[in-house]
C-alpha cells in the first residue's frame, strides 16, 4: 500500500489539533464529575435510614457510571470526540458554569465568641475586623466596660448595628435612624425587597451608627419580655424533648434526635409570618439561619424554627399548637442547612424568655 499523500497528512494534522483540545476538556469534565459522584455517594450515606422520607431535600440524583470518551472517525480524514450521557447535579453544573450563586463565602451571620485570657474589646474587634463601636453596641457595653475570661460576646459579621424588628418598622425608617442605606440592608440580609421584614426579625445594618435618633436601647435591647404560662409552649420535636445545645444567640435552644426528616411542631397556636426556603448550600444562607419559619402568637411573641428541610405551612396560615409545620434539616451541604453542624431545629423566641432555657 502506498504512503498517504501530503494532502491527506495535512488534513490529518489539522484534525488532530481540535481533537486534542476536545480530549483535554472532556477529560476535565469526566474527572470533575467522577469526583463529585463519589462525594454525593458519600453524602447519601447520611440519609440511608429507611424510615426517612425520600424527598426531604430534593429529588434523588440519578447515578450513572461516567464512561471514557469515544473517538469516532468521520469521512476517513477527521475525528470527532463523543461521550456517553451522564448526570451532573446542579451543584456540579453550577461550578462548571462559574457563577452558580450556591456558594456564598462572605460571612453574613451573627456569631458568638468566648472571651479568652488577655482579650480586651479592642483586640476582639480587631480580630473580627469590625469597629470597636460595633462590638460595644451589639453587647450593650461602654468603652470603659470590663470583660472577663469565659464571657460570651455577640459578634456582628460587619461593622454596623444589630436591629430587632418590631411592629411598625420599615427598612427606610431603620436606615434613616442609623444613618445607613436601605439598599445595603436589603442586600446584606438577603431580603426580596424593602417590604420583606417581619416582627421578630434580626437585621444587620451595615455601616449603621448609634445616633441621637437611635439610642443604644433601641439598637441592642431585646424586645420587651412577655410573661408566659408554664404550658404556653410545647417542645417543637417529638418526645423525648432532647436539647442538643443550650441557650445561645438569639434566645434560642437547639433540639434534635440526631436524624433529619423528623417532624417539627408549632410550639403554640398562632399565625405564620414567613416561610423562607432556598436552594443555597452556603452556610450563610439567610444569615446562617438557613431555611426557616416564624410564627406570631396571640400574645405578640414570635417563635422561629431554623434549619428546616421543608415546610408544610404558608405565610398567613393559622396553625394550632402541636401541628406539624416542617421537617427537620440542618445536614451540612444540603440546600438551606445554613450555619449548622448536623440535623436539628434552632428554636428561637422573640419577646419572651425561652421556656426551655435551663
C-alpha positions in Angstrom: 0.0 0.0 0.0 1.4 3.5 -0.9 2.1 6.0 1.8 -0.6 8.8 2.4 -0.4 11.8 0.2 0.9 15.1 1.6 -2.7 16.5 1.3 -4.1 13.7 3.5 -1.3 14.2 6.1 -2.1 18.0 6.3 -5.8 17.2 6.8 -4.9 14.7 9.5 -2.7 17.2 11.3 -5.4 19.9 11.2 -8.0 17.4 12.5 -5.7 16.3 15.4 -5.4 19.8 17.0 -9.1 20.3 17.8 -9.2 16.7 18.8 -6.5 17.2 21.5 -8.3 20.2 22.8 -11.6 18.4 23.0 -9.9 15.5 24.8 -8.5 17.8 27.4 -11.8 19.5 28.1 -13.7 16.2 28.1 -11.2 14.6 30.5 -11.5 17.6 32.9 -15.3 17.3 32.9 -15.0 13.5 33.4 -12.6 13.8 36.3 -14.6 16.6 38.0 -17.9 14.7 37.6 -16.5 11.4 38.8 -15.1 13.1 42.0 -18.5 14.7 42.6 -20.3 11.4 42.1 -18.1 9.9 44.9 -18.7 12.9 47.1 -22.5 12.7 46.5 -22.5 8.9 47.2 -20.6 9.5 50.5 -23.2 12.2 51.5 -26.0 9.9 50.6 -24.9 7.5 53.4 -26.0 10.1 55.9 -29.6 9.6 54.7 -29.8 5.8 54.4 -32.4 5.4 57.1 -35.3 3.5 55.5 -37.8 5.4 57.6 -36.7 8.9 56.4 -38.7 10.5 53.6 -37.0 10.2 50.3 -37.9 13.7 49.1 -36.8 15.8 52.1 -34.2 17.8 50.3 -34.6 17.2 46.6 -35.4 14.5 44.1 -32.8 11.8 44.3 -29.9 12.2 41.9 -29.9 9.5 39.3 -26.4 7.9 39.4 -24.7 6.5 36.4 -21.2 5.5 35.9 -19.2 8.0 33.8 -17.5 6.4 30.8 -14.4 7.4 29.0 -14.9 9.4 25.8 -15.0 7.6 22.5 -13.3 8.8 19.3 -15.2 8.5 16.1 -13.6 8.6 12.6 -15.6 10.7 10.2 -15.3 10.6 6.4 -11.9 8.8 6.8 -10.0 12.0 7.3 -11.1 13.7 10.5 -12.0 12.7 14.1 -14.8 13.6 16.5 -14.9 13.0 20.2 -18.2 11.9 21.9 -19.1 10.8 25.4 -22.0 8.8 26.7 -24.6 10.8 28.6 -24.2 11.1 32.4 -25.9 13.0 35.2 -24.5 16.2 36.6 -26.2 17.6 39.7 -27.0 21.3 40.0 -24.0 22.0 42.3 -21.6 20.4 39.8 -23.2 22.1 36.8 -23.1 25.5 38.6 -19.4 25.0 39.4 -18.6 24.2 35.8 -20.6 27.3 34.6 -18.8 29.6 37.1 -21.5 31.7 38.7 -24.0 29.4 40.3 -24.8 31.6 43.3 -24.9 28.4 45.5 -21.6 29.0 47.4 -21.6 32.3 49.2 -18.3 32.6 51.0 -18.9 36.1 52.6 -19.7 35.8 56.3 -23.1 37.2 56.9 -24.3 35.7 60.2 -24.0 36.8 63.8 -21.7 34.6 65.8 -20.7 34.3 69.4 -17.2 34.5 70.9 -16.0 33.3 74.3 -13.5 35.7 75.8 -10.0 34.3 76.2 -7.3 35.3 78.6 -5.7 38.5 77.6 -8.6 39.7 75.4 -10.0 43.2 75.5 -12.7 44.8 73.5 -10.1 46.5 71.2 -8.3 43.2 70.4 -11.6 41.3 69.8 -12.9 43.9 67.5 -9.7 43.8 65.5 -9.7 40.0 65.5 -13.1 40.0 63.7 -12.5 43.0 61.5 -15.2 45.2 63.0 -15.2 48.6 64.6 -15.0 48.9 68.4 -18.4 50.6 68.5 -20.0 47.8 66.6 -18.8 45.3 69.3 -19.9 47.6 72.1 -23.4 48.3 70.6 -24.0 44.6 70.0 -23.2 43.7 73.6 -24.6 46.8 75.4 -21.1 47.7 76.6 -19.3 51.0 77.1 -15.7 51.8 76.3 -15.0 51.6 80.0 -16.7 48.2 80.4 -14.5 45.3 81.6 -14.8 41.9 80.1 -13.7 38.6 81.7 -12.4 35.3 80.5 -15.2 32.9 79.7 -17.7 35.7 78.9 -19.8 35.3 75.7 -19.9 38.2 73.3 -22.1 38.7 70.2 -20.0 39.3 67.1 -21.8 41.0 64.1 -20.4 40.0 60.7 -19.6 43.6 59.6 -19.3 47.0 61.2 -22.7 48.4 61.9 -25.7 47.8 64.1 -28.0 44.8 65.0 -31.7 45.8 64.9 -34.6 43.8 66.3 -37.7 44.4 64.1 -40.8 45.5 65.9 -44.3 46.3 64.8 -44.4 49.4 62.5 -40.7 49.2 61.5 -39.7 49.8 57.8 -36.4 49.3 56.1 -36.4 53.0 55.2 -37.1 54.1 58.8 -34.4 51.7 60.1 -31.9 53.0 57.6 -32.6 56.6 58.5 -32.4 56.0 62.2 -28.9 54.5 61.9 -27.6 56.8 59.1 -27.3 53.8 56.7 -28.5 52.9 53.2 -31.8 51.0 52.8 -30.4 49.2 49.8 -27.5 47.9 51.9 -29.9 46.5 54.5 -32.0 44.7 51.8 -28.9 43.2 50.1 -27.0 42.2 53.2 -30.0 40.5 54.8 -31.0 38.7 51.6 -34.4 40.4 51.5 -36.5 40.1 48.4 -37.4 43.8 48.7 -37.8 46.5 51.3 -41.2 45.2 52.4 -39.7 41.8 53.3 -39.3 42.2 57.0 -41.4 40.9 59.9 -41.8 41.3 63.6 -39.1 39.4 65.4 -36.6 39.6 62.6 -33.0 40.4 63.4 -31.4 42.6 60.8 -27.8 43.6 60.2 -27.5 47.3 59.4 -24.2 47.6 57.5 -22.4 50.8 58.3 -25.1 51.8 60.8 -24.3 54.0 63.7 -26.0 54.8 67.0 -27.1 58.4 66.9 -29.5 60.6 68.8 -32.3 59.2 66.6 -31.4 55.7 67.5 -30.4 55.5 71.2 -28.5 52.4 72.5 -31.6 50.9 73.9 -33.3 50.7 70.5 -30.3 49.1 68.9 -29.2 46.5 71.4 -32.0 45.8 73.9 -34.1 42.7 73.4 -37.9 43.1 72.8 -40.0 43.6 75.9 -40.5 40.3 77.7 -44.0 38.9 77.9 -44.7 36.6 80.9 -45.7 33.1 79.8 -47.7 30.3 81.4 -45.9 27.1 82.2 -47.5 25.2 79.3 -47.8 28.0 76.8 -45.1 26.4 74.6 -44.6 22.8 74.0 -41.4 21.1 72.8 -41.1 21.6 69.0 -40.0 18.0 68.4 -41.4 14.6 69.5 -40.7 13.2 72.9 -38.2 12.8 74.4 -37.6 16.6 74.1 -33.8 16.3 73.5 -31.8 19.5 73.8 -28.6 19.4 71.9 -27.4 23.0 72.6 -28.4 25.2 75.4 -29.3 28.9 75.3 -27.4 30.8 72.5 -27.9 33.7 70.2 -30.6 34.8 69.8 -32.6 33.4 72.8 -32.5 30.0 71.1 -32.4 26.3 72.0 -31.4 23.5 69.6 -33.4 20.3 69.6 -32.7 17.0 67.8 -32.9 13.2 67.9 -29.9 13.1 65.6 -31.9 12.4 62.3 -33.0 14.7 59.6 -36.6 14.4 58.3 -38.3 14.3 61.7 -41.4 16.4 62.2 -41.2 19.9 63.8 -44.3 21.1 65.7 -45.7 24.5 66.3 -44.8 25.3 69.9 -48.1 27.3 70.3 -51.0 28.4 68.2 -50.5 31.5 66.0 -50.2 32.9 62.5 -47.3 32.0 60.2 -45.5 35.2 59.5 -42.9 34.0 57.0 -41.5 30.8 55.3 -38.0 31.3 53.9 -36.6 28.5 51.7 -33.6 28.5 49.5 -31.6 26.1 47.2 -28.3 27.7 48.5 -25.9 25.3 50.3 -23.9 28.3 51.7 -23.6 28.3 55.5 -24.6 31.9 55.4 -27.9 31.4 53.7 -30.4 33.8 55.3 -27.6 35.0 57.6 -26.9 31.5 58.8 -30.4 30.5 59.8 -30.9 28.6 56.5 -34.5 27.6 55.7 -36.8 28.9 58.5 -40.3 29.6 59.6 -41.6 32.3 62.0 -44.9 32.3 63.9 -46.6 35.2 65.6 -48.5 34.2 68.6 -51.6 36.0 70.1 -49.6 37.5 72.9 -47.2 39.2 70.5 -44.3 36.7 71.0 -42.6 35.3 67.8 -41.0 31.9 67.5 -38.6 30.9 64.8 -37.8 27.4 63.6 -34.4 27.4 61.8 -32.6 24.8 59.6 -35.7 23.1 58.3 -35.7 20.8 55.3 -39.2 21.5 54.1 -42.3 23.4 55.1 -45.9 22.3 55.4 -47.3 25.8 56.0 -47.6 29.1 54.2 -47.4 32.8 55.3 -50.8 34.0 56.7 -51.9 30.5 57.7 -53.3 29.9 61.2 -51.7 26.9 63.0 -52.6 25.1 66.2 -50.3 24.0 69.0 -48.7 20.7 68.1 -49.4 21.0 64.4 -46.6 19.6 62.1 -45.2 22.7 60.4 -41.9 21.4 58.9 -39.4 18.6 58.6 -36.0 18.8 60.3 -32.9 19.7 58.3 -29.5 21.1 59.1 -27.3 18.5 57.4 -24.2 20.5 56.2 -24.0 20.7 52.4 -27.7 20.3 51.8 -29.9 23.2 50.5 -31.0 25.6 53.2 -29.0 24.0 56.0 -27.4 27.3 56.9 -24.8 27.5 59.6 -25.2 24.1 61.1 -23.2 21.1 62.1 -25.9 18.5 61.9 -29.6 17.7 61.9 -31.5 19.9 64.4 -34.1 22.6 64.8 -33.0 26.1 66.1 -35.9 27.2 68.2 -35.7 31.0 68.9 -38.1 33.1 70.9 -38.5 36.9 70.5 -40.5 38.8 73.1 -40.3 36.3 75.9 -38.0 34.1 77.9 -37.2 30.8 76.1 -39.0 28.4 78.3 -36.5 25.6 77.6 -33.5 27.6 78.9 -32.0 25.9 81.9 
